[in-house]
Amino acid sequence: MTVRSLQHVALAVPDAAIGRKFYTDFGLDAREDGKSVAMRCFGRDQDQVVLVEGPKKRLHHVCFGASPAGLAAAKARLENGGVRLLDAPNEAPGDGIWFRDPDGALVNIRVAEAAPWHDGKELVINYPNRFRRVATPGHPSRDMQVRPRRLSHVLRFTPDIDRQIDFYERLVGLKLSDRAQSIVAFMRSGEGDSDHHIMAFALSDRPGFHHASFEVGNIDELGVGGARMIDKGYRDGWGFGRHVIGSNFFHYIRDPWNSLAEYSCDIDHIPHGADWKATNYQPQDSLYVWGPKVPDDFIVNFEVAD
């Protein structure tokens, strides 16, 4: 028994109001929650981004969901592995268990119901010589809403990818889906169906937060969302393109503190028990198969630069 979902990512930021505006413009809904601001995706009764006040932007914690049995099993593995359990922080209280991973990042695992993976709506697309949408225009309206459905994954910088893989596999219960040499590694939930990855690690001199990824309904929402954020004055991070590892379409937008938020759709899905073999990709496949040239600052750990 192990974790089965990514619940939310919490960021300490110098001004939660600025973060609230960014994520609201990105398409999330805000609510005040005591000392923090919680952002939720469309139709989700679940906090997906939590913003707490801090002297500068950094990862505050990551929260995973588990069944009651999965939480008990994770607690036992962590204690047997010599990991010290902590009290919940005052600025972001929550139940479950709290601990720090090898990079010092705060992690919370709590009991949570498994969230649905889709809204039941089928995307009808015409392909060459395959016409499923007929006598109906396929283009979106100019005023279409872009509302991310859920938090898909978080990518963090780490100075030791192998150490993080070992910790999260052996003690937390994630599974390695794929990696690209010593550049980046992608991990999925260990129980139930999962996106290709809910947590990923990229090599850097020090720990840091790179991006949170949010699933939208289709490529139109991804394209329109990215264009609107740029029109609102936010800096283009990278996109539109398609990844090799995970296969998802992407468009990244820089947040006010130089980390990234990603619009994503069509990520690989791995059912529980699937015969999925982790691949160690070559460096040229670590980022994308097509799209604009990778910006020079895309893999810069701005928390180190600061």
C-alpha positions as CSV (number, residue, x, y, z in Angstrom):
1,M,0.0,0.0,0.0
2,T,1.3,3.4,-0.9
3,V,0.4,6.9,-2.1
4,R,-2.1,7.2,-4.9
5,S,-2.3,10.8,-5.8
6,L,-0.7,14.2,-5.8
7,Q,-2.9,16.5,-3.8
8,H,-1.3,19.9,-3.8
9,V,1.9,21.9,-4.0
10,A,2.5,24.7,-1.5
11,L,4.8,27.7,-2.2
12,A,6.2,30.3,0.2
13,V,6.0,33.6,-1.7
14,P,6.9,37.2,-0.7
15,D,3.3,38.4,-1.6
16,A,0.5,35.9,-1.7
17,A,-1.8,38.5,-3.3
18,I,0.5,38.6,-6.4
19,G,0.5,34.8,-6.5
20,R,-3.2,34.7,-6.2
21,K,-3.6,37.1,-9.2
22,F,-1.2,35.0,-11.3
23,Y,-3.0,31.7,-10.6
24,T,-6.4,33.3,-11.0
25,D,-5.3,34.7,-14.4
26,F,-4.0,31.2,-15.2
27,G,-7.5,29.8,-14.6
28,L,-7.7,28.6,-11.0
29,D,-10.2,29.7,-8.3
30,A,-8.9,31.3,-5.1
31,R,-10.1,31.0,-1.5
32,E,-8.7,32.3,1.7
33,D,-7.7,29.6,4.2
34,G,-6.5,31.2,7.4
35,K,-2.9,32.2,7.0
36,S,-2.7,31.0,3.4
37,V,-4.4,31.3,0.0
38,A,-5.6,28.1,-1.6
39,M,-6.1,27.8,-5.4
40,R,-8.4,25.2,-6.9
41,C,-8.9,23.8,-10.4
42,F,-12.2,23.8,-12.1
43,G,-14.7,21.5,-10.6
44,R,-12.3,20.2,-7.9
45,D,-13.2,20.3,-4.2
46,Q,-9.5,20.1,-3.5
47,D,-6.7,22.7,-2.9
48,Q,-4.2,22.3,-5.7
49,V,-1.8,25.3,-5.0
50,V,-1.3,26.7,-1.5
51,L,0.4,30.1,-1.1
52,V,1.9,31.0,2.2
53,E,3.9,34.2,3.1
54,G,7.7,33.9,3.1
55,P,10.8,36.1,2.5
56,K,11.3,34.7,-1.0
57,K,9.8,32.2,-3.3
58,R,10.6,28.6,-2.4
59,L,8.8,25.2,-2.2
60,H,7.1,25.0,1.1
61,H,5.8,21.4,0.8
62,V,4.3,18.8,-1.4
63,C,1.2,16.9,-0.4
64,F,0.3,13.3,-1.5
65,G,-2.9,11.4,-0.9
66,A,-3.3,7.9,0.3
67,S,-5.9,5.4,1.5
68,P,-5.9,4.9,5.3
69,A,-4.0,1.6,4.8
70,G,-1.6,3.3,2.4
71,L,-0.9,6.1,4.9
72,A,-0.2,3.6,7.7
73,A,2.1,1.6,5.4
74,A,4.0,4.8,4.3
75,K,4.4,5.8,8.0
76,A,5.8,2.4,8.9
77,R,8.3,2.5,6.0
78,L,9.5,6.0,6.8
79,E,10.0,5.2,10.5
80,N,11.8,1.9,9.8
81,G,13.9,3.8,7.3
82,G,15.0,6.3,10.1
83,V,13.0,9.3,8.8
84,R,11.9,11.6,11.6
85,L,8.2,12.5,11.5
86,L,7.4,16.1,12.2
87,D,4.5,18.3,13.4
88,A,2.4,20.1,10.8
89,P,3.7,23.7,10.2
90,N,1.7,26.5,11.8
91,E,1.3,28.4,8.6
92,A,-0.1,25.4,6.6
93,P,-1.6,22.9,9.0
94,G,-2.9,19.6,7.9
95,D,-3.4,16.1,9.1
96,G,-1.5,12.9,8.1
97,I,2.2,12.6,8.4
98,W,4.9,15.2,7.8
99,F,8.6,14.6,7.1
100,R,11.6,15.9,5.1
101,D,13.1,14.2,2.1
102,P,16.9,14.0,1.4
103,D,16.9,17.5,0.0
104,G,15.2,18.9,3.0
105,A,11.9,19.4,1.2
106,L,8.8,19.1,3.5
107,V,6.4,16.4,2.5
108,N,2.9,15.6,3.7
109,I,0.9,12.4,3.1
110,R,-2.7,12.5,4.2
111,V,-5.8,10.3,3.7
112,A,-7.6,11.5,0.5
113,E,-10.0,9.9,-1.9
114,A,-8.8,9.0,-5.3
115,A,-9.8,11.8,-7.7
116,P,-11.4,11.0,-11.1
117,W,-9.0,11.2,-14.0
118,H,-11.3,12.7,-16.6
119,D,-14.7,14.4,-16.9
120,G,-16.2,11.9,-19.2
121,K,-16.1,14.1,-22.3
122,E,-14.6,12.6,-25.4
123,L,-12.5,14.9,-27.7
124,V,-13.7,14.4,-31.2
125,I,-10.9,15.1,-33.7
126,N,-10.7,14.6,-37.5
127,Y,-7.7,12.8,-38.9
128,P,-6.7,12.3,-42.5
129,N,-9.4,10.1,-44.0
130,R,-11.0,9.7,-40.6
131,F,-13.9,12.2,-40.1
132,R,-15.6,11.8,-36.7
133,R,-16.7,15.5,-36.6
134,V,-18.9,16.2,-39.6
135,A,-20.9,19.3,-40.5
136,T,-19.8,21.0,-37.3
137,P,-17.0,23.6,-37.1
138,G,-14.1,22.5,-34.9
139,H,-12.6,25.8,-34.0
140,P,-13.1,27.2,-30.5
141,S,-14.9,30.5,-29.8
142,R,-12.7,33.5,-29.1
143,D,-14.1,33.8,-25.6
144,M,-13.7,30.2,-24.6
145,Q,-12.8,29.6,-21.0
146,V,-9.5,28.1,-20.0
147,R,-10.0,26.3,-16.7
148,P,-7.3,23.7,-15.7
149,R,-9.0,20.5,-14.6
150,R,-6.3,19.3,-12.1
151,L,-2.8,19.5,-10.9
152,S,-0.9,16.9,-12.9
153,H,2.6,17.0,-11.6
154,V,5.4,19.0,-10.0
155,L,9.1,19.1,-11.1
156,R,11.8,20.0,-8.6
157,F,15.5,20.6,-8.9
158,T,17.8,18.3,-7.0
159,P,21.6,17.8,-6.7
160,D,21.2,14.0,-6.6
161,I,18.5,12.4,-8.8
162,D,19.4,8.8,-7.8
163,R,19.1,9.6,-4.1
164,Q,15.6,11.1,-4.6
165,I,14.5,8.1,-6.8
166,D,15.6,5.7,-4.1
167,F,13.9,7.6,-1.3
168,Y,10.6,8.1,-3.1
169,E,10.5,4.5,-4.4
170,R,11.6,2.8,-1.2
171,L,10.0,4.9,1.5
172,V,7.2,7.0,-0.1
173,G,6.1,4.4,-2.6
174,L,6.3,6.1,-6.0
175,K,7.5,4.3,-9.1
176,L,10.0,5.3,-11.7
177,S,8.3,5.7,-15.0
178,D,11.2,7.0,-17.2
179,R,14.4,9.0,-17.0
180,A,17.0,10.6,-19.2
181,Q,20.4,9.7,-17.9
182,S,21.4,12.0,-15.0
183,I,19.4,14.9,-16.4
184,V,15.8,14.2,-15.3
185,A,13.6,11.5,-13.8
186,F,9.8,11.0,-13.7
187,M,7.9,9.2,-11.1
188,R,4.2,8.1,-10.9
189,S,1.9,7.0,-8.0
190,G,2.5,3.5,-6.7
191,E,-1.2,2.6,-6.2
192,G,-4.0,2.8,-8.7
193,D,-4.0,4.4,-12.1
194,S,-1.6,7.3,-12.6
195,D,-0.4,10.0,-15.0
196,H,3.0,9.1,-16.4
197,H,4.4,11.2,-13.6
198,I,3.2,13.1,-10.6
199,M,6.7,14.1,-9.4
200,A,9.8,14.7,-11.4
201,F,13.4,15.7,-10.6
202,A,15.9,17.7,-12.7
203,L,19.6,18.0,-11.9
204,S,20.9,21.2,-10.4
205,D,23.5,22.4,-8.0
206,R,20.9,22.8,-5.2
207,P,17.3,22.0,-4.6
208,G,14.6,24.3,-6.0
209,F,11.1,24.4,-7.5
210,H,10.9,24.3,-11.3
211,H,7.2,24.1,-12.2
212,A,3.7,22.8,-11.5
213,S,1.8,21.4,-14.4
214,F,-2.0,21.7,-14.8
215,E,-4.1,19.6,-17.2
216,V,-6.5,21.4,-19.5
217,G,-9.2,19.9,-21.7
218,N,-7.6,20.0,-25.1
219,I,-4.9,21.6,-27.3
220,D,-7.1,24.7,-28.0
221,E,-7.3,25.4,-24.3
222,L,-3.6,25.0,-24.0
223,G,-2.9,27.3,-26.9
224,V,-5.4,29.9,-25.9
225,G,-4.4,29.8,-22.3
226,G,-0.7,30.4,-23.1
227,A,-1.5,33.3,-25.5
228,R,-3.8,35.0,-23.0
229,M,-1.3,34.9,-20.2
230,I,1.3,36.5,-22.5
231,D,-1.2,39.1,-23.5
232,K,-1.8,39.9,-19.8
233,G,1.9,40.7,-19.5
234,Y,3.3,37.4,-18.1
235,R,6.6,36.2,-19.6
236,D,6.5,33.3,-22.0
237,G,8.3,30.3,-20.5
238,W,8.4,27.9,-23.4
239,G,6.0,26.4,-25.9
240,F,3.8,25.3,-27.7
241,G,5.4,21.9,-28.1
242,R,5.4,18.2,-27.2
243,H,7.5,16.3,-24.8
244,V,9.1,12.9,-25.5
245,I,9.0,11.6,-21.9
246,G,5.3,11.6,-20.9
247,S,4.2,12.6,-24.4
248,N,2.2,15.6,-23.3
249,F,1.7,18.9,-25.2
250,F,3.0,21.8,-23.2
251,H,3.1,25.6,-22.9
252,Y,5.0,27.0,-19.9
253,I,4.4,30.5,-18.4
254,R,6.8,32.3,-16.1
255,D,5.3,33.2,-12.7
256,P,6.2,36.4,-10.9
257,W,9.2,34.7,-9.2
258,N,10.7,33.0,-12.3
259,S,9.4,29.5,-11.7
260,L,6.9,28.1,-14.2
261,A,3.3,27.0,-14.5
262,E,2.6,24.6,-17.3
263,Y,-0.6,24.1,-19.4
264,S,-0.6,20.4,-20.3
265,C,-2.8,17.9,-22.1
266,D,-2.5,14.3,-23.5
267,I,0.0,13.0,-21.0
268,D,0.7,9.2,-21.0
269,H,-1.6,7.3,-18.6
270,I,-0.4,4.2,-16.8
271,P,-3.1,1.9,-15.3
272,H,-2.2,0.1,-12.1
273,G,-0.5,-3.2,-13.0
274,A,0.3,-2.2,-16.5
275,D,3.4,-3.8,-18.0
276,W,5.4,-0.5,-18.2
277,K,9.1,-0.7,-18.4
278,A,11.1,2.4,-17.4
279,T,13.3,3.7,-20.3
280,N,16.5,5.6,-19.8
281,Y,16.3,8.1,-22.7
282,Q,19.2,9.8,-24.4
283,P,19.8,13.5,-23.5
284,Q,18.2,14.8,-26.8
285,D,14.9,13.3,-25.7
286,S,14.9,14.8,-22.2
287,L,12.9,17.9,-23.1
288,Y,10.9,17.7,-26.4
289,V,10.3,16.0,-29.7
290,W,9.1,19.2,-31.4
291,G,8.4,22.9,-30.6
292,P,10.3,26.1,-30.3
293,K,14.0,26.1,-29.4
294,V,14.5,25.6,-25.7
295,P,15.1,29.0,-24.0
296,D,18.4,29.4,-22.4
297,D,16.9,30.0,-19.0
298,F,14.4,27.1,-19.1
299,I,16.4,24.8,-16.9
300,V,18.0,27.6,-14.8
301,N,17.4,27.1,-11.1
302,F,16.5,30.7,-10.2
303,E,16.5,29.8,-6.5
304,V,20.2,29.2,-6.8
305,A,20.7,32.3,-8.9
306,D,18.9,34.4,-6.2
